[in-house]
Amino acid sequence: MVSLPQRMRKLQTKLLAIRLGSGALVLPKDVTRIHMRFAQKIDGGHMGPRAFWRHELIRLKYHNPAVSMTIDRTATADDPAVMSVHFASADAPQSSDSTTQTSTPPSDAAPPTDRVQTIDMKHRTNLDILGELQKLTKAFAVEATAEEREEMQMLEDHRVKSARDSKLSQEVRARQKREKELLKQARGELAGDAV
C-alpha cells in the first residue's frame, strides 16, 4: 500500500488542478445556464467537446456553482456538437441577490432568459471551445494566489525528489539482483567442480 504522505500529495495535486488550470474562469452574473449537446462516441468531430466536458467544465463548475451546467450526450456522430449559453435579461432579478420574501413557492422551471447564444464545437479542440466561451461571455481567468504558487512549487519539488529517489532505488535493486545472479553462478560452478 502506498504511504499516506504520497497519497496526500497526489490528492493535493488533483485538488490544485481543479482550482487552477485552463478552465478556471469566473463567468459574469448574467450567465444563467450552459448546456452542451454532443455525441457519446468521439467519431465525427466530437472529441473536443468530450475533452472540454472532462477537463474544463469541472473547473468552470468549481468557480461558478450557481450556474446550471447540463450535458446531453444523446446526439449521433452526424449531429452538430453545440454549446448553448443562456444569459439572463438585464431587468430580471438575480436569485442570489434577492433578499425579499415572496409568498409563492419557487418553481422548478428555468428562469426566463433574454438571449441564448450557441457555440459550434464540432471539429474543435477543447481549448478552442474554451477560448470561444471566454470571448462570448467576457469571463475572466482565475489567477493563482501566492499561497497556491508556493504549494505548486512544493508539490513539484516533491515530484522531482520522488523521481530521483525512484531511479536510485531501481539502480540499487538492479545491482543486488546482478550480485545474486553472480553468486548463484559461482555456487553452481563450485558444485560442478566438487562432483
N, C-alpha and C positions, 0 to 999 in steps of 0.2 A: 504494500500500500504506500502511496506517495505521502510524504511528510506533510504535516499541517501547514507549515510556512510556505511550502511550494504551492499547495492548493490555494492558500490565501492570496499569494502573489498572482496566480492565474486568474482568480476571481476579481482582484483589484484591476488587473489589466482589462478584463472584459467590461467591468463597470465604467472604467475610464473611457473605453472605446464607445460606450453608449452615450456618455455625456459629451464627448468631443468627437469630431470627425466630419466627414463630408456632408452628412445630413443634419448637422446640428444648426438648425435655423429657428429663429423666433418669427412666427407669422404675425402679420398685423391683426388688430382686433376685428376687422370687418370680414375676415375669412372664417366661415362657419363650418364648412364641411369640405372634405376631399374624398372623392370617390374614384377608384381605379377599376377598370374592366379590361381584362386580358385573358389569354388562353392558359390552360393548365400546363400544356406542353410548351417547350421553348421553340418549336418549329415555326417558321413563317415570321420571324422578327419579333417574337415575344420574349426574348432573352433579357433585353434591357429592362422592361417593366418588372420582370420577376426579380432581377438583381436589385432594382430600386426598392421593391417591396421587402426583400430580405435584409437589406443593409440600411438604406437611407430612411425609410419610413419609420424604423424603430427609433431613430434619433429625433425625427420630426415629432413623433408622438410623445417622446420624453419631454421635449421642450414646449409642447403645445397640448397639454392634456385636455383642454376644453374643446378642442377642435375634433369633430367627429371624422374618423377616417375609416372608410369601408372599402372592402375588396370584393370584386365579383370575378371569379375565375371560371365562369361557365361559357365564355366565348370560345369559338373554334379558332383554329390557326388562321383561317381565311378572314375572320372578322378583324376590324380595326382594334388596336390597343389604345384606349382613351383614358385620360385622367380628367375628371371634371372638378373644377374648383368653384365652390359656391361662396358668393360674397353677400353679406347682409346689406340691406338698404340703409342709407345714412340716417333715416328718421326712425328706424326700428330700434326699440330698446334692447340693450345688451343684457343677456340673462345674468352674467356675472356682476354687472354694475347695478342691477336693480335692487333697491332697498325697500320698496313699498310692498305692503301686504295686499294680496288680491283674494277675493272670496271664491273665485273659480279655480278649480284644480288645474295644474299644468297638463297639457295634452302631450301624448307621445309622438304626435306628428312633428315633422321637422319645421322649424320656424320659416316663415316666408322669406325668400331670398330675392334680392333685387336683380342680380345677374349671375349667370353661370358661364364660365369660360372653360374651354377644353384645350387639352394638350395632346397632340398625336404622339404616342410613344412607340409606335411600330418602327422597327429597324433603327432604334436609337439606343445609345448606351445609358446606363443609369446616371452617369454624371451629366450627360446632355439633358436628360429629363430634369435633373435637379437644378441645373442652370436655368432652364426654361421656367420652372416653377418659381425660382427665386426672382427672376425678371418679371414674371407675371404678377406675383403677389407683393413685390418690393420687400421681401423678408430680409432680415439681416443675420449674418452668421454669428454664432456664439464663439467668443474668444476664450482661450484658456486663461485661468487666473494664475497668479504666481505660485500659489499652493499646488495647483494641478500640474503646472510645468515642473515643479520640484518633484512631485510624485511620479510623473512620467520619466524624469531623469533617473530617479531611484530605481524604478522598475527596469529601465534599460540597462543600468549598471548591474543589477542582479542577473538579467538575462545574459549579458556578456560574461560575467563571472561564472555563471552556471555552464555556459557552453565551453569555457576554458577548463573548468573542473571535469566536465564530462569527457573531453578529449584526453585529459591527463589520466583519468580512470581507465579509459579504453586502452591507452598505451601500457599502463601497469598490468591490466588483465592479459593483454596480448603477450607481454614479456613473461608473466607467470605461466601462461599456457605453453609457451615455447620451451621454458625451462623444464616443465613436467614432461613434455614430449622427449626432450633430450635425455632426461633421467630414465624414462621408460625404455628408450632405445639402448642406453648404456647398460641397463639391467638385463635387457634381452640378449645383448652381445655377451655379457659376463655369464649368463645362464647357458648360452650356447657353447662357450669355451669350456665350461666346467663339465659338460657331458662328454 
